[in-house]
Amino acid sequence: MRRIDSAPTRDILVKLLHNDALGRNGDLAEFAGILKSIEGGFSLFVDADWGSGKTFFVRQVACILEEVNPFLESHGDLDGLLDNNRELAPYMELNSFLPVYYNAWENDHWDDPLPSIAASIALQGDACASFRSDTEAGEKIAGTLDAILGVFGHGGASSLRDAFSGRDLIQAYRDRETLRSSVSNLVDVALPEKANTLLLIVDELDRCRPSFAMKVLEQLKNLFTDDRVVIVYSVNANQLSHVVEGMYGQGFDGRRYLSRFYDLTIPLRKVDSFKQLEANGFIKTSNRFDVIAYELAEAYGMTMRDANRYLTELFRVRPLVLESRDGFVDDRVRAFADAGLVPTMLALKVFDADAFASVVQKFEIEPLYHAFSKSEAAMEFMDATWGSYIKFEEGKTPSDEDKVGARHELLETLVYMIWCKDRNNSKYQHSYQVLIGRSWGFDSLPRLARLSRSNR
């Protein structure tokens, strides 16, 4: 079993740019066009639901802008891509941006966001600088950084990383006016040497404490009024509006209030479910397990975060399921349990935890049947399975009602046999009588329970 890594490391970001595994390069191209059209100071929202890949998107923007700026250190891992890729080629003209990424959620333990924003600019500006400290430009930037560090109670740009290593800086945050001036100086001094525009990316704002989120918005609006600063907020605007409404009281118009802080909102489309699965190595085959897993992922409209959880579960059980497929032809019930029931239960576990619990703990069949109905392949598999052991009167053609009843009986038989611990339960005993005489041995049931049980 392996965990699907959802962290947007540079290696993963670059890989996804090269193979466009998420189908997002077209969206990145549109964003490049927006950046190119901006004149003066500007703020915009990149808006999408939680788990939809907003962080990946804005980090890829920063990754590209760092690479095309000749005054920033090149990693060399995008060589050839930007020149030869028609969608990403417009970024070659955006070679005068200094991107700075700020994760608001990681900093909301502070009372005041301003110092941590300044620290992000200082740290990332220092990390990206390609000129030496003994040059005139280097001395200017070092002096500005030293001024910021002086407010924090630390001295020397050479020890910049140590200065922000988690020490208690609350005392140093008191002199806000000095800090504001120092941050302004940082923009004034740093940009002319390596960029014309500072692109400040503010991520995870909708996950912060309400008071901190509001301070970020209000302080950035008042602090960064420079025409050379563009602010990109990566947010779930709907959720953030609820945060605002919760802070200011019932009846407050959160959406209207938020409109004060952006000039443009860009809705980010969801990543295609199939692309997300394939990007993480789950290649669709003709095996029913794979087909059903794909159809359920699409039906539930999974986000990138959902996909990572579902894939972790699928990779955990898939080898065990495929190992047992030799017996599928001889025993349709076992085949159905392995390749039909397991991926469906895992989908419930990830996408609808309440429904999953109702099946495992209360033996409710309707939520499971509803999940099966989301996959055409799962329903076809179920119909082929119940027909092998549920018999109707000779010559009678099963009605639609008969088919629904047979499907429910099949699911109920498996659910009680796998998850019911009460051996005296009448439905358990019925399930036992139905299945015990088949080639599918009773000792296979605990394995199935392990495959799809809640283990977190």
Contacts in CASP RR format, 6 or more apart in sequence:
PFRMAT RR
TARGET T0000
AUTHOR 0000-0000-0000
METHOD contacts of the structure
MODEL  1
MRRIDSAPTRDILVKLLHNDALGRNGDLAEFAGILKSIEGGFSLFVDADW
GSGKTFFVRQVACILEEVNPFLESHGDLDGLLDNNRELAPYMELNSFLPV
YYNAWENDHWDDPLPSIAASIALQGDACASFRSDTEAGEKIAGTLDAILG
VFGHGGASSLRDAFSGRDLIQAYRDRETLRSSVSNLVDVALPEKANTLLL
IVDELDRCRPSFAMKVLEQLKNLFTDDRVVIVYSVNANQLSHVVEGMYGQ
GFDGRRYLSRFYDLTIPLRKVDSFKQLEANGFIKTSNRFDVIAYELAEAY
GMTMRDANRYLTELFRVRPLVLESRDGFVDDRVRAFADAGLVPTMLALKV
FDADAFASVVQKFEIEPLYHAFSKSEAAMEFMDATWGSYIKFEEGKTPSD
EDKVGARHELLETLVYMIWCKDRNNSKYQHSYQVLIGRSWGFDSLPRLAR
LSRSNR
1 312 0 8 1.000
1 315 0 8 1.000
1 316 0 8 1.000
2 312 0 8 1.000
2 315 0 8 1.000
3 312 0 8 1.000
4 280 0 8 1.000
4 307 0 8 1.000
4 308 0 8 1.000
4 309 0 8 1.000
4 311 0 8 1.000
4 312 0 8 1.000
4 315 0 8 1.000
5 12 0 8 1.000
5 308 0 8 1.000
6 304 0 8 1.000
6 305 0 8 1.000
6 308 0 8 1.000
8 55 0 8 1.000
8 56 0 8 1.000
8 59 0 8 1.000
10 63 0 8 1.000
10 75 0 8 1.000
10 77 0 8 1.000
13 56 0 8 1.000
13 59 0 8 1.000
13 60 0 8 1.000
13 63 0 8 1.000
14 63 0 8 1.000
14 75 0 8 1.000
14 77 0 8 1.000
14 78 0 8 1.000
15 21 0 8 1.000
16 22 0 8 1.000
16 24 0 8 1.000
16 56 0 8 1.000
16 60 0 8 1.000
16 279 0 8 1.000
17 25 0 8 1.000
17 28 0 8 1.000
17 60 0 8 1.000
17 63 0 8 1.000
17 64 0 8 1.000
17 78 0 8 1.000
17 81 0 8 1.000
17 88 0 8 1.000
18 81 0 8 1.000
19 279 0 8 1.000
20 87 0 8 1.000
21 275 0 8 1.000
21 278 0 8 1.000
21 279 0 8 1.000
22 56 0 8 1.000
22 271 0 8 1.000
22 272 0 8 1.000
22 275 0 8 1.000
22 276 0 8 1.000
22 279 0 8 1.000
22 304 0 8 1.000
23 271 0 8 1.000
23 272 0 8 1.000
23 275 0 8 1.000
24 56 0 8 1.000
24 57 0 8 1.000
24 60 0 8 1.000
24 271 0 8 1.000
25 85 0 8 1.000
25 87 0 8 1.000
25 88 0 8 1.000
26 87 0 8 1.000
27 57 0 8 1.000
27 268 0 8 1.000
27 269 0 8 1.000
28 57 0 8 1.000
28 60 0 8 1.000
28 61 0 8 1.000
28 64 0 8 1.000
28 87 0 8 1.000
28 88 0 8 1.000
28 91 0 8 1.000
29 87 0 8 1.000
29 88 0 8 1.000
29 90 0 8 1.000
31 57 0 8 1.000
31 61 0 8 1.000
31 266 0 8 1.000
32 88 0 8 1.000
32 90 0 8 1.000
32 91 0 8 1.000
32 94 0 8 1.000
33 90 0 8 1.000
34 44 0 8 1.000
34 264 0 8 1.000
34 266 0 8 1.000
35 94 0 8 1.000
35 97 0 8 1.000
35 199 0 8 1.000
35 230 0 8 1.000
36 90 0 8 1.000
36 93 0 8 1.000
36 94 0 8 1.000
38 230 0 8 1.000
40 227 0 8 1.000
40 228 0 8 1.000
40 230 0 8 1.000
41 225 0 8 1.000
41 226 0 8 1.000
41 227 0 8 1.000
41 228 0 8 1.000
41 229 0 8 1.000
41 230 0 8 1.000
42 230 0 8 1.000
42 231 0 8 1.000
42 263 0 8 1.000
42 264 0 8 1.000
43 220 0 8 1.000
43 221 0 8 1.000
43 230 0 8 1.000
43 231 0 8 1.000
43 232 0 8 1.000
43 233 0 8 1.000
43 261 0 8 1.000
43 262 0 8 1.000
43 263 0 8 1.000
44 230 0 8 1.000
44 231 0 8 1.000
44 232 0 8 1.000
44 233 0 8 1.000
44 262 0 8 1.000
44 263 0 8 1.000
44 264 0 8 1.000
44 265 0 8 1.000
44 266 0 8 1.000
45 233 0 8 1.000
45 235 0 8 1.000
45 237 0 8 1.000
45 258 0 8 1.000
45 262 0 8 1.000
45 264 0 8 1.000
45 265 0 8 1.000
45 266 0 8 1.000
46 54 0 8 1.000
46 57 0 8 1.000
46 58 0 8 1.000
46 232 0 8 1.000
46 233 0 8 1.000
46 234 0 8 1.000
46 235 0 8 1.000
46 266 0 8 1.000
46 268 0 8 1.000
47 235 0 8 1.000
47 236 0 8 1.000
47 237 0 8 1.000
47 265 0 8 1.000
47 266 0 8 1.000
47 267 0 8 1.000
47 268 0 8 1.000
48 54 0 8 1.000
48 236 0 8 1.000
48 267 0 8 1.000
48 268 0 8 1.000
48 269 0 8 1.000
48 270 0 8 1.000
49 236 0 8 1.000
49 238 0 8 1.000
49 270 0 8 1.000
49 303 0 8 1.000
50 206 0 8 1.000
50 236 0 8 1.000
50 239 0 8 1.000
50 303 0 8 1.000
50 305 0 8 1.000
51 303 0 8 1.000
51 304 0 8 1.000
51 305 0 8 1.000
51 306 0 8 1.000
52 268 0 8 1.000
52 270 0 8 1.000
52 271 0 8 1.000
52 303 0 8 1.000
52 304 0 8 1.000
53 268 0 8 1.000
53 271 0 8 1.000
53 303 0 8 1.000
53 304 0 8 1.000
53 305 0 8 1.000
54 203 0 8 1.000
54 234 0 8 1.000
54 235 0 8 1.000
54 236 0 8 1.000
54 268 0 8 1.000
55 203 0 8 1.000
55 204 0 8 1.000
55 234 0 8 1.000
56 304 0 8 1.000
57 234 0 8 1.000
57 268 0 8 1.000
58 101 0 8 1.000
58 201 0 8 1.000
58 203 0 8 1.000
58 232 0 8 1.000
58 234 0 8 1.000
59 101 0 8 1.000
59 201 0 8 1.000
61 99 0 8 1.000
61 199 0 8 1.000
61 201 0 8 1.000
61 232 0 8 1.000
62 99 0 8 1.000
62 100 0 8 1.000
62 101 0 8 1.000
62 199 0 8 1.000
62 201 0 8 1.000
63 78 0 8 1.000
64 78 0 8 1.000
64 82 0 8 1.000
64 88 0 8 1.000
64 91 0 8 1.000
65 91 0 8 1.000
65 94 0 8 1.000
65 97 0 8 1.000
65 98 0 8 1.000
65 99 0 8 1.000
65 199 0 8 1.000
66 72 0 8 1.000
66 73 0 8 1.000
66 75 0 8 1.000
66 99 0 8 1.000
66 128 0 8 1.000
67 74 0 8 1.000
67 75 0 8 1.000
67 76 0 8 1.000
67 77 0 8 1.000
67 78 0 8 1.000
67 82 0 8 1.000
68 82 0 8 1.000
68 91 0 8 1.000
68 92 0 8 1.000
68 94 0 8 1.000
68 95 0 8 1.000
69 95 0 8 1.000
69 96 0 8 1.000
69 97 0 8 1.000
69 98 0 8 1.000
69 194 0 8 1.000
69 195 0 8 1.000
70 95 0 8 1.000
71 130 0 8 1.000
71 131 0 8 1.000
71 193 0 8 1.000
71 194 0 8 1.000
71 195 0 8 1.000
72 98 0 8 1.000
72 128 0 8 1.000
72 129 0 8 1.000
72 130 0 8 1.000
72 194 0 8 1.000
72 195 0 8 1.000
73 128 0 8 1.000
73 129 0 8 1.000
73 130 0 8 1.000
81 88 0 8 1.000
82 88 0 8 1.000
82 89 0 8 1.000
82 91 0 8 1.000
82 92 0 8 1.000
83 89 0 8 1.000
83 92 0 8 1.000
96 195 0 8 1.000
96 196 0 8 1.000
96 197 0 8 1.000
97 195 0 8 1.000
97 196 0 8 1.000
97 197 0 8 1.000
97 198 0 8 1.000
97 199 0 8 1.000
97 230 0 8 1.000
98 125 0 8 1.000
98 128 0 8 1.000
98 190 0 8 1.000
98 191 0 8 1.000
98 194 0 8 1.000
98 195 0 8 1.000
98 197 0 8 1.000
98 198 0 8 1.000
98 199 0 8 1.000
99 199 0 8 1.000
99 201 0 8 1.000
100 120 0 8 1.000
100 121 0 8 1.000
100 124 0 8 1.000
100 125 0 8 1.000
100 198 0 8 1.000
100 199 0 8 1.000
100 200 0 8 1.000
100 201 0 8 1.000
101 120 0 8 1.000
101 124 0 8 1.000
101 201 0 8 1.000
101 203 0 8 1.000
102 116 0 8 1.000
102 117 0 8 1.000
102 120 0 8 1.000
102 200 0 8 1.000
102 201 0 8 1.000
102 202 0 8 1.000
102 203 0 8 1.000
103 203 0 8 1.000
103 204 0 8 1.000
104 113 0 8 1.000
104 202 0 8 1.000
104 203 0 8 1.000
104 204 0 8 1.000
104 205 0 8 1.000
104 207 0 8 1.000
104 208 0 8 1.000
104 212 0 8 1.000
104 213 0 8 1.000
104 216 0 8 1.000
105 203 0 8 1.000
105 204 0 8 1.000
105 205 0 8 1.000
105 207 0 8 1.000
105 208 0 8 1.000
106 204 0 8 1.000
107 113 0 8 1.000
107 116 0 8 1.000
107 212 0 8 1.000
108 208 0 8 1.000
108 209 0 8 1.000
108 212 0 8 1.000
108 213 0 8 1.000
110 116 0 8 1.000
110 170 0 8 1.000
110 173 0 8 1.000
110 212 0 8 1.000
111 170 0 8 1.000
111 173 0 8 1.000
112 173 0 8 1.000
112 176 0 8 1.000
112 215 0 8 1.000
113 212 0 8 1.000
113 215 0 8 1.000
113 216 0 8 1.000
113 219 0 8 1.000
114 173 0 8 1.000
114 176 0 8 1.000
114 179 0 8 1.000
114 180 0 8 1.000
114 183 0 8 1.000
114 215 0 8 1.000
114 219 0 8 1.000
114 223 0 8 1.000
115 151 0 8 1.000
115 152 0 8 1.000
115 169 0 8 1.000
115 172 0 8 1.000
115 173 0 8 1.000
115 179 0 8 1.000
117 183 0 8 1.000
117 200 0 8 1.000
117 216 0 8 1.000
117 219 0 8 1.000
117 220 0 8 1.000
118 148 0 8 1.000
118 179 0 8 1.000
118 182 0 8 1.000
118 183 0 8 1.000
118 186 0 8 1.000
119 148 0 8 1.000
119 152 0 8 1.000
119 164 0 8 1.000
121 183 0 8 1.000
121 186 0 8 1.000
121 187 0 8 1.000
121 198 0 8 1.000
121 200 0 8 1.000
122 145 0 8 1.000
122 148 0 8 1.000
122 149 0 8 1.000
122 160 0 8 1.000
122 164 0 8 1.000
122 186 0 8 1.000
123 160 0 8 1.000
123 161 0 8 1.000
123 164 0 8 1.000
125 141 0 8 1.000
125 190 0 8 1.000
126 141 0 8 1.000
126 145 0 8 1.000
126 157 0 8 1.000
126 160 0 8 1.000
128 194 0 8 1.000
129 138 0 8 1.000
129 141 0 8 1.000
129 194 0 8 1.000
130 194 0 8 1.000
131 137 0 8 1.000
131 138 0 8 1.000
131 193 0 8 1.000
131 194 0 8 1.000
132 138 0 8 1.000
133 139 0 8 1.000
133 142 0 8 1.000
133 157 0 8 1.000
133 158 0 8 1.000
137 193 0 8 1.000
138 193 0 8 1.000
140 189 0 8 1.000
140 193 0 8 1.000
141 157 0 8 1.000
141 186 0 8 1.000
141 189 0 8 1.000
141 190 0 8 1.000
141 193 0 8 1.000
142 156 0 8 1.000
142 157 0 8 1.000
142 158 0 8 1.000
143 157 0 8 1.000
143 189 0 8 1.000
144 182 0 8 1.000
144 185 0 8 1.000
144 186 0 8 1.000
144 188 0 8 1.000
144 189 0 8 1.000
144 190 0 8 1.000
145 156 0 8 1.000
145 157 0 8 1.000
145 160 0 8 1.000
145 186 0 8 1.000
146 155 0 8 1.000
146 156 0 8 1.000
146 157 0 8 1.000
147 182 0 8 1.000
147 185 0 8 1.000
148 179 0 8 1.000
148 182 0 8 1.000
148 183 0 8 1.000
148 186 0 8 1.000
149 155 0 8 1.000
149 156 0 8 1.000
149 157 0 8 1.000
149 160 0 8 1.000
149 163 0 8 1.000
150 172 0 8 1.000
151 172 0 8 1.000
151 175 0 8 1.000
151 178 0 8 1.000
151 179 0 8 1.000
151 182 0 8 1.000
152 163 0 8 1.000
152 164 0 8 1.000
152 169 0 8 1.000
152 172 0 8 1.000
152 173 0 8 1.000
153 169 0 8 1.000
153 171 0 8 1.000
153 172 0 8 1.000
154 162 0 8 1.000
154 163 0 8 1.000
154 172 0 8 1.000
155 163 0 8 1.000
156 163 0 8 1.000
173 179 0 8 1.000
180 223 0 8 1.000
183 223 0 8 1.000
184 223 0 8 1.000
184 226 0 8 1.000
187 198 0 8 1.000
187 224 0 8 1.000
187 226 0 8 1.000
187 228 0 8 1.000
187 229 0 8 1.000
190 198 0 8 1.000
191 197 0 8 1.000
191 198 0 8 1.000
191 228 0 8 1.000
196 228 0 8 1.000
197 228 0 8 1.000
197 229 0 8 1.000
197 230 0 8 1.000
198 224 0 8 1.000
198 226 0 8 1.000
198 228 0 8 1.000
198 229 0 8 1.000
198 230 0 8 1.000
199 230 0 8 1.000
199 232 0 8 1.000
200 220 0 8 1.000
200 224 0 8 1.000
200 229 0 8 1.000
200 230 0 8 1.000
200 231 0 8 1.000
200 232 0 8 1.000
201 232 0 8 1.000
201 234 0 8 1.000
202 216 0 8 1.000
202 220 0 8 1.000
202 231 0 8 1.000
202 232 0 8 1.000
202 233 0 8 1.000
202 234 0 8 1.000
203 234 0 8 1.000
204 234 0 8 1.000
205 213 0 8 1.000
205 216 0 8 1.000
205 217 0 8 1.000
205 233 0 8 1.000
205 234 0 8 1.000
205 235 0 8 1.000
205 240 0 8 1.000
206 213 0 8 1.000
206 235 0 8 1.000
206 236 0 8 1.000
206 237 0 8 1.000
206 239 0 8 1.000
206 240 0 8 1.000
206 243 0 8 1.000
208 216 0 8 1.000
208 243 0 8 1.000
210 243 0 8 1.000
210 244 0 8 1.000
210 246 0 8 1.000
210 247 0 8 1.000
211 247 0 8 1.000
213 240 0 8 1.000
213 243 0 8 1.000
214 244 0 8 1.000
214 247 0 8 1.000
217 233 0 8 1.000
217 258 0 8 1.000
217 261 0 8 1.000
220 231 0 8 1.000
220 261 0 8 1.000
221 260 0 8 1.000
221 261 0 8 1.000
224 231 0 8 1.000
233 261 0 8 1.000
233 262 0 8 1.000
237 255 0 8 1.000
237 258 0 8 1.000
237 265 0 8 1.000
240 258 0 8 1.000
241 254 0 8 1.000
241 255 0 8 1.000
241 257 0 8 1.000
241 258 0 8 1.000
242 254 0 8 1.000
244 252 0 8 1.000
244 254 0 8 1.000
244 257 0 8 1.000
244 258 0 8 1.000
245 251 0 8 1.000
245 252 0 8 1.000
245 253 0 8 1.000
245 254 0 8 1.000
246 252 0 8 1.000
248 254 0 8 1.000
248 257 0 8 1.000
270 301 0 8 1.000
270 303 0 8 1.000
271 303 0 8 1.000
271 304 0 8 1.000
271 307 0 8 1.000
273 294 0 8 1.000
273 297 0 8 1.000
273 298 0 8 1.000
273 301 0 8 1.000
273 302 0 8 1.000
273 307 0 8 1.000
274 284 0 8 1.000
274 294 0 8 1.000
274 297 0 8 1.000
274 298 0 8 1.000
276 297 0 8 1.000
276 302 0 8 1.000
276 304 0 8 1.000
276 307 0 8 1.000
277 284 0 8 1.000
277 293 0 8 1.000
277 294 0 8 1.000
277 297 0 8 1.000
277 307 0 8 1.000
277 311 0 8 1.000
278 284 0 8 1.000
280 307 0 8 1.000
280 308 0 8 1.000
280 311 0 8 1.000
281 311 0 8 1.000
282 290 0 8 1.000
282 293 0 8 1.000
282 311 0 8 1.000
282 314 0 8 1.000
282 315 0 8 1.000
283 290 0 8 1.000
284 290 0 8 1.000
284 291 0 8 1.000
284 294 0 8 1.000
287 322 0 8 1.000
287 325 0 8 1.000
287 339 0 8 1.000
288 335 0 8 1.000
288 339 0 8 1.000
288 340 0 8 1.000
288 377 0 8 1.000
288 381 0 8 1.000
289 318 0 8 1.000
289 321 0 8 1.000
289 322 0 8 1.000
289 338 0 8 1.000
289 339 0 8 1.000
289 340 0 8 1.000
289 342 0 8 1.000
289 343 0 8 1.000
291 377 0 8 1.000
292 339 0 8 1.000
292 340 0 8 1.000
292 343 0 8 1.000
292 344 0 8 1.000
292 375 0 8 1.000
292 377 0 8 1.000
292 378 0 8 1.000
292 381 0 8 1.000
293 310 0 8 1.000
293 314 0 8 1.000
293 343 0 8 1.000
293 346 0 8 1.000
293 347 0 8 1.000
295 374 0 8 1.000
295 375 0 8 1.000
295 376 0 8 1.000
295 377 0 8 1.000
295 378 0 8 1.000
296 343 0 8 1.000
296 344 0 8 1.000
296 347 0 8 1.000
296 371 0 8 1.000
296 374 0 8 1.000
296 375 0 8 1.000
296 378 0 8 1.000
297 307 0 8 1.000
297 310 0 8 1.000
297 347 0 8 1.000
299 374 0 8 1.000
299 375 0 8 1.000
300 306 0 8 1.000
300 347 0 8 1.000
300 351 0 8 1.000
300 374 0 8 1.000
302 310 0 8 1.000
302 350 0 8 1.000
302 351 0 8 1.000
306 350 0 8 1.000
306 351 0 8 1.000
309 350 0 8 1.000
310 346 0 8 1.000
310 347 0 8 1.000
310 350 0 8 1.000
310 351 0 8 1.000
313 346 0 8 1.000
313 349 0 8 1.000
313 350 0 8 1.000
314 343 0 8 1.000
314 346 0 8 1.000
317 342 0 8 1.000
317 346 0 8 1.000
317 451 0 8 1.000
317 452 0 8 1.000
320 447 0 8 1.000
320 451 0 8 1.000
321 338 0 8 1.000
321 339 0 8 1.000
321 342 0 8 1.000
321 451 0 8 1.000
324 334 0 8 1.000
324 338 0 8 1.000
325 335 0 8 1.000
325 338 0 8 1.000
325 339 0 8 1.000
327 334 0 8 1.000
327 335 0 8 1.000
328 334 0 8 1.000
328 335 0 8 1.000
328 338 0 8 1.000
328 339 0 8 1.000
329 335 0 8 1.000
330 439 0 8 1.000
331 438 0 8 1.000
331 439 0 8 1.000
331 440 0 8 1.000
332 384 0 8 1.000
332 385 0 8 1.000
332 388 0 8 1.000
333 385 0 8 1.000
333 388 0 8 1.000
333 389 0 8 1.000
333 410 0 8 1.000
333 414 0 8 1.000
333 435 0 8 1.000
333 438 0 8 1.000
333 440 0 8 1.000
334 438 0 8 1.000
334 439 0 8 1.000
334 440 0 8 1.000
334 444 0 8 1.000
335 385 0 8 1.000
336 381 0 8 1.000
336 382 0 8 1.000
336 385 0 8 1.000
336 410 0 8 1.000
336 414 0 8 1.000
337 414 0 8 1.000
337 418 0 8 1.000
337 440 0 8 1.000
337 448 0 8 1.000
338 448 0 8 1.000
338 451 0 8 1.000
339 381 0 8 1.000
340 378 0 8 1.000
340 381 0 8 1.000
340 382 0 8 1.000
341 411 0 8 1.000
341 414 0 8 1.000
341 448 0 8 1.000
341 452 0 8 1.000
342 448 0 8 1.000
342 451 0 8 1.000
342 452 0 8 1.000
344 368 0 8 1.000
344 371 0 8 1.000
344 372 0 8 1.000
344 375 0 8 1.000
344 378 0 8 1.000
345 356 0 8 1.000
345 359 0 8 1.000
345 368 0 8 1.000
345 451 0 8 1.000
345 452 0 8 1.000
346 452 0 8 1.000
347 371 0 8 1.000
348 355 0 8 1.000
348 356 0 8 1.000
348 359 0 8 1.000
348 367 0 8 1.000
348 368 0 8 1.000
348 371 0 8 1.000
349 356 0 8 1.000
349 452 0 8 1.000
349 454 0 8 1.000
352 367 0 8 1.000
352 371 0 8 1.000
355 367 0 8 1.000
355 368 0 8 1.000
355 370 0 8 1.000
355 371 0 8 1.000
356 367 0 8 1.000
356 454 0 8 1.000
357 454 0 8 1.000
358 364 0 8 1.000
358 367 0 8 1.000
359 365 0 8 1.000
359 367 0 8 1.000
359 368 0 8 1.000
359 415 0 8 1.000
359 419 0 8 1.000
360 419 0 8 1.000
360 453 0 8 1.000
360 454 0 8 1.000
361 419 0 8 1.000
363 412 0 8 1.000
363 415 0 8 1.000
363 416 0 8 1.000
363 419 0 8 1.000
363 420 0 8 1.000
363 427 0 8 1.000
365 408 0 8 1.000
365 411 0 8 1.000
365 412 0 8 1.000
365 415 0 8 1.000
368 411 0 8 1.000
368 415 0 8 1.000
369 407 0 8 1.000
369 408 0 8 1.000
369 411 0 8 1.000
372 378 0 8 1.000
372 379 0 8 1.000
372 382 0 8 1.000
372 407 0 8 1.000
372 411 0 8 1.000
373 379 0 8 1.000
379 407 0 8 1.000
382 407 0 8 1.000
382 410 0 8 1.000
382 411 0 8 1.000
383 403 0 8 1.000
383 407 0 8 1.000
385 410 0 8 1.000
386 406 0 8 1.000
386 407 0 8 1.000
386 409 0 8 1.000
386 410 0 8 1.000
387 406 0 8 1.000
389 434 0 8 1.000
389 438 0 8 1.000
390 406 0 8 1.000
390 409 0 8 1.000
390 410 0 8 1.000
392 398 0 8 1.000
392 402 0 8 1.000
398 406 0 8 1.000
412 427 0 8 1.000
412 431 0 8 1.000
413 430 0 8 1.000
413 431 0 8 1.000
413 434 0 8 1.000
413 435 0 8 1.000
414 431 0 8 1.000
416 425 0 8 1.000
416 427 0 8 1.000
416 428 0 8 1.000
416 430 0 8 1.000
416 431 0 8 1.000
417 428 0 8 1.000
417 431 0 8 1.000
417 432 0 8 1.000
417 435 0 8 1.000
417 445 0 8 1.000
418 445 0 8 1.000
418 448 0 8 1.000
418 449 0 8 1.000
419 449 0 8 1.000
420 427 0 8 1.000
420 428 0 8 1.000
420 431 0 8 1.000
422 428 0 8 1.000
423 429 0 8 1.000
435 442 0 8 1.000
436 442 0 8 1.000
END
